[in-house]
Every structure is written in C-alpha cells, then in structure tokens.
C-alpha cells in the first residue's frame, strides 16, 4: 500500500464517511467521499478513480444503479459494493452487474483494505492491457 | 472473453489447427492460470468461512447474526467466484452450476431474512382475558401472568397489557428503519459506541409522539383499574417482551420496570419501557444469546401496586441443586425490587418440596420484625406464609411443567400475590455447585494456600481464573477487558453487559436471587456475592482463582481447582439465530459429491455450496491438467518426477516453476530442475527421513511403499479420481498445490510464498480414509496436536483437518511446508496403531523428534534422501 491510490466512497451516511476518511488518511491513501450518486458522478467527471466503494442502499439512485452509471463514464473502474441489512443476494447481484467484490456493514477495515488492494491490482492489469 | 475463447478454440481445434506461438500460448495459459489461482483462493475463502461458521455453531459459545450473515455472504460470494472461474476455464461447460447456485442462494436468503408473521390485534388487553395463547400480543411475562390469574386459588394483581400491536402503532416503520440504521453502523466491540448508540436509539423512541388513540385508551384503562380495585391510584409498569420463548433464557432484568406510576406519568413511562429494548444491557444480552433485535417485540403490563408487607422470590427447585428436593425462598420486607436488583439483603429459607413443607434451613439476614408467628426472632416470613408459598410454587411448577422462579408479595391483609413466574435459569449441569445449606465449604488447609477471601453467597457455581478488574463506575465498565474477573460493590443488573466478557464475578453485596445472579448462572460464569471487603482486598490486575462453589478466592491461577470445572453449556441453544444457522447449514456444508470417479460427480448433482466448491475445485485441476492435452500444450505441462525418486509424482508447471532452459519437450523432470520454493520445501519434508515401521517394509524400501500407495486407488474409493490416484504438484515459482494420496489418506497442501506477507499462506487439508471413524478421528487429532505446536491454526471436525498459517515470512512458511511434507509421508503408519493409545503416543514423540531434527538440519538438500 505504499503507492498512492485514488479511492472514492459513496454513502449517504456522513458519520460513516467521516470515520472512513480518517481511516484512509491515516494510511496515506488518496480518498474522496461522495454523499450520493449525483455527487459521485460529478467527482468522476473531474478525474479518474481506481476503486469505488459503493453503499447499495441509498436514497435516489441506489448503489447498483449508480455503479452502472459510473461504469458508463469509466468502464475499467473497479467497484466494491457495501451492503448492510439488505438481503444476501444484493452482494451477488452486485457481482453479476460487474462489481469486483463486496463487503458487509459493519465494515472490517482490514477486510476492506485487502479487497481494495486486490481491486487495485486488477485495475492496474486492465489498464496495462 | 467468449470471443477470445472462440478464437482460441478455432485456432487450436480448427481443421488446420495452426499452432499458437509460444507467446500466445503463454498468454492464454497465464489467463487460465489466473482463473485457476482465483478459484483456489475463493475455494480457500469459502471453506474457511464454512469452517468458521461450523466452529461457532458447534462450539457452544456466543455469536451474532451479523457474524452469521457475514460468513454466509462470504461463502456465497466465493462460491459464486468459483463458478465464474470454472466457467471461464472450461468454456462454459458447467453452466448448470449457476442454476443450482441461484436456487441455494435464494433459499439462504429466505432463511436469513425470515421475519415473524405479525397479526394485528387490539391495542390493550385486560389481564383477566389474557392466556398463554396470547403471547404474540401480550408478551411472555404477561401471557404467563394471565394464565396464572386463571388458576384456582392463585391471586395476581388487577391489570392490563399494552400489546405488541400498540407498540407497532406507536413506533412506525420509519422509526424502526432509523434505529436499524444506527444498529448497522455501530462498533459492537466498543463499549463507548454501544452507550452512544443506545442513547441515540432510545431518544428516537422517547421523541416519537404517542398516538392520541393509544393515550386515550391508556387513561381509560387506568381509570377502570381505579374503579375495580376501589383504591388503586398507582400501577407498576413491567416490560413483557415477546420472543423470549426459549427455555433457559431469562431475559432477567433487561428491561425497565416502573413502580408507583401515577396516571399522568403513564404515557412517558410506557415509552421508557419500550425504549429499554434498546438499552445497553438488552442489546448486549441479545447479542450474546443469539437473538436478533427484530426477534423481540415489547409489550407492557400495567398492574395495580400491591401494598406489600413482605416480598421476594421462590424457586420451586433450588437453582444451585436442582436434583435435591428443596425449594428456596428469598424474602425481604416491603416490595420485591431489592431482591431482584441484588441490592437488598434477604432472608433465606430452604423448604422441603413435600407436605408439610418443612423448613430445612434458614438464614435470617434481615433484622426487622415482621410480626407474629415468626420462625425465629426476626424472620420476615411466618411458617404459614412459607407453606402457602411452597404450595403455590408447586402448583405453578405442575401447571407449567418445569421448575419455576416466582416473584411474589404478601400484602398487609395477608393475601399472597403472584407477580411473575418463569422457568428457572439453572447453573450449568456439572459445575457441582452445592446449595448453601449443604455447601462443601473449602476449608483452609485443605488447599496448600490460604484463600485471599472466604465466605459469601455462591450465586452461580463454578471455578474460574483471571485478572481482577474493579468496576465502580461507567468509565471502569467501558474499560473492562475480556477474560477478567469482574469485582463489584453491588451486583446491579446494569453490569450485565460485562458478563459476556467476564470470566467470573464477585460482589461485596447481593444474593443468589438477583438478576445479575440469574444472568451469571445462564452464562455459566461463577458468581460469588456478599463478600465484604472484596473491593479493598483485591486490586485490579491481580490474578486470582474464584471458586464460587467452595466460596473462596485464591491468589494466582490454581490449575488443580480449574481442572474440577466442566465446559459451559450451549449459550445459544434454541435461539432464533441458532435456528437460522441450523437451517442454513443444510444448504451449505453437507458434502454429497465425494467420489470424483462416480457417475454422480456431475454439476447437476451438486446440492450444497460445499458440493459446488468440491466440484469446481476438482474440475479446475482437471482443466489445468488437460489444458496441455486439449490445447496441444502437453509439452512442458505435466511431467513425471524422475531420478532418485522411484515413485509416481507428477508436476505441472503453471508459470515459472521449472528452471530456465529446461527442455520443454521432455516428459520428465528431475527434482533439481524445480525452482518452486514451496514445492522444494514440501519435498525436503517428504524426503527428510526414510519411512519405517509397519507394515513391514520391503527390500526395495521406502520408495516402493510410497509407490504402492500411490498406485493402489482401491484402498480408498471415496477419494479416488484421475487426479487423486496420482500425486500432482501444480507449481509456479511461488505457488504450489499438492494433491496427494498416500494409501488411505487424501491430503492437500497449498502454499503461496511471497515477500508480501499479506499474500503468503500455507493451507493443509487432511481427510482420513479406510479406517473406522474413531480411528480416523484419533489420527486427525494427533496431526492437529502436532501442527498446533508449530503455530498452525487448526480446525478439526471428526476426521477432517484443516490447518493454516498465513502472513508469515517465507522462511517460516518453508519450515511449515517441510513439516507437512514429513507428516503426509509418515502419518500413514499410524493406521496400524490407532487403537493402541500407547503406540500413538510413541509415534507422536517420534514425529516431534524427527521434525525437530529436520528443522535443525540447515544443510538439507533437495531430493537427497528419498531412498533408505
């Protein structure tokens, strides 16, 4: 994790985003947040990201719809889906729709970090092709 | 992806079958290898999550729904990945796996998301109309009380129940959604966060407006009680939760109770009782006992206050000694609150269970005079009161079919009121607690050392050791470390959230009748109460051994005492979460596809997620192996290991496992041509010592034995397959997957050695073969013991063993691989001696000695000593 990574987390919970931002900042990881899908798309318009961590359950466009929109803008983007008390199948649906992996809330930081590393590796390989 | 496959197929199998350039082949192989690696990783992850789920399920400890969800999701997602990878590797050959997977994941989703069917009913029920069958509306406690009310000769206070329907009317789905959101994000291990989240959730409840129709009904029923009881202007408001239907689960003292409630307070206090569902005690308790928050619905009972002269608790059987024919009564002047709060000193009476209910023991701890006909100068109860209590308790026990824990009050007119009756939460069987009268007191001198403290009341039997942690404030509470001995001034119910972390609890005050005592018994944690001076004699950080059954506390860890203890009982038994796991496991762990040579070893025979992982794993190995064959890529793939190696080992190079410049056309490879780090390490272990012992070794020696084993798939048809009858190393420079059959055993070693610690791992799976289950289990246990010594994390289920080490330096993992190489070779001889404990012990010693010797031989050279 020495290399700087550009990561965005999309979630409608401000407290949670703040907590995650602190966590990533401590690890010197380039981390941005978006409170909803529209904001996430705006950010994507301003610059590219390697990995997006996306809460599935959000008001307005839900996470999976948002993922589809973002992939239209940047197809090689890797998305890790975040699910809470949603049904078990949400994670699988996310994978079917092109998510790289998914995590459950409450989030284990280590697990998330491991998945980000793997997603980033996959992203790099794709970008190399 | 499909396009590439089609292209590849056309190029490889087309009429002219043009050969791919070595670069093209390498690229395609790399892609396939990547899928293979992903599949193996997913396989590991899925099996590990299955093992973790099974471990908690069979372990008898506490686990939460969040854990269950997370493990099931991990399993699902990894199985899904395996399917995607095998489809990519096999050109979509096993597409029906997707259908099976979808069916299973839908079933699991239904099981995990299952909710109660809720039927809307009246907002208020009068107690005289309530029976057991009204649990869904009135909650456990009030439904029981309604049932008791209908029994001949038993009096309960007048009252009514604010039903579960009323709670649903009060708390809307929006409120619940908001609360669930808070529950989702809070950190369960952080007590500060627990308190903060609880406060927020309770505020949501308190801020919710009481619906006007409900408020009106509350007042109307309060007025009715006043009229019917002629005098009542105050009620007791008691929680009556719904879903507490498991035997042995007390839910004691978790929710709020309010006494002497006046009419103008009833609305607010109703909300407070409801809000207590989200108190720290309740949240922590549900988590420990396997209840989801949605499993519990709150109802509230409003009972006319009894003008109590004397109150208390009667146990129709002594919880400490249920086999003895004794009932136990704790009594105190006034209302019963102090008894169950653990704050009041009570009189104790042990009463025979048969008429005329003789008092076999009494201890008058209170000094007040309760009037005439006393048992002794200052006893709180008269003999006739005791007899009436005993009769009533037995009547309740007979009615409910099991020993009861009954709360009661005598009013000033001498009328006995029953306030609550529930099954007794007993001390776990086997912890040999003696009730007070018959307690075998640990006599100083009997042990070598004098106890630090001695005496008190054994509120929950058992023996445990840990570091003292004095708790006198909320702040202390938040810092309470797991595994410590909780030392308190008063055993208040407020401390209950700590019982999941504490190894024992000591208090200067309190009795066996308090809520905290009940919860301690439920959790099987020793509790020693009424021990004055505990807070000053004991200091935080000091290690002690608590012998609650012997009413003594010793300095240090006393192994001889701890050995007398037995395991805790299954704390989750019968809980909703456990039921969910029981059902879910049916779709996850059973393995139906265990014989790869069987005609049933097909994708459409997969019934469980475990079947799918087994199938995908087997087929992925075939796909990798057949790659060369199907793609005319045999040159340079599977090669037979030759040289000083007279046995059948095959090696498939996945990427860069052979030394550079090796003749890729050769069908053979020598051990010195292999540069795979993990394979070299395993080989060092395999070849470190000659195999010896029964069966008698032939003149041709070790190699011959191994050779026979590898060539005799008939020894264990359950695991025989094309892949399994021979032993295959699949290697790259850093990776090795060895599937090995040595006679009766099926073992798999997989390792990835990398300088990046997070990537490195060694996994070992071992499954016994032909011997009967008991012998197989003995062998697996022996291997597990040895591996544990070398810091493997070991999961053992019957004869199946899974051992792992990960995130360690390469050199360390290489040593682990050497150990595994040694064990797969030499554990075979155990088959002959499994019924002789003495011989097993000898082998254990020999194995350990050999391993130590092997590890100390730095100069061990690859492939050197396979022969005798």
Contacts between the chains, C-beta under 8 A, distances in Angstrom:
chain1	res1	chain2	res2	distance
A	13	B	181	7.6
A	13	B	185	6.6
A	15	B	185	7.3
A	16	B	185	5.6
A	83	B	73	7.8
A	84	B	181	7.8
A	84	B	184	4.6
A	84	B	185	8.0
A	85	B	180	6.1
A	85	B	184	5.9
A	87	B	109	5.1
A	87	B	112	7.8
A	87	B	113	5.6
A	88	B	69	7.0
A	88	B	72	6.2
A	88	B	73	5.6
A	88	B	76	6.2
A	88	B	105	6.7
A	88	B	108	5.9
A	88	B	109	4.7
A	88	B	112	5.7
A	88	B	113	7.6
A	89	B	105	5.8
A	89	B	106	7.1
A	89	B	109	5.1
A	91	B	73	5.5
A	91	B	76	7.1
A	91	B	77	5.6
A	92	B	76	6.1
A	92	B	77	6.8
A	92	B	80	5.6
A	92	B	105	6.0
A	95	B	77	6.7
A	95	B	80	5.9
A	95	B	81	7.7
A	101	B	77	7.1
A	102	B	73	7.6
A	102	B	77	6.4
A	104	B	66	7.7
A	104	B	69	6.4
A	104	B	70	4.9
A	104	B	73	5.7
A	105	B	184	5.2
A	105	B	185	6.3
A	106	B	66	6.8
A	106	B	184	6.8
A	106	B	185	6.1
A	106	B	186	7.1
A	106	B	187	6.4
A	106	B	188	7.1
A	114	B	758	6.9
A	117	B	758	7.4
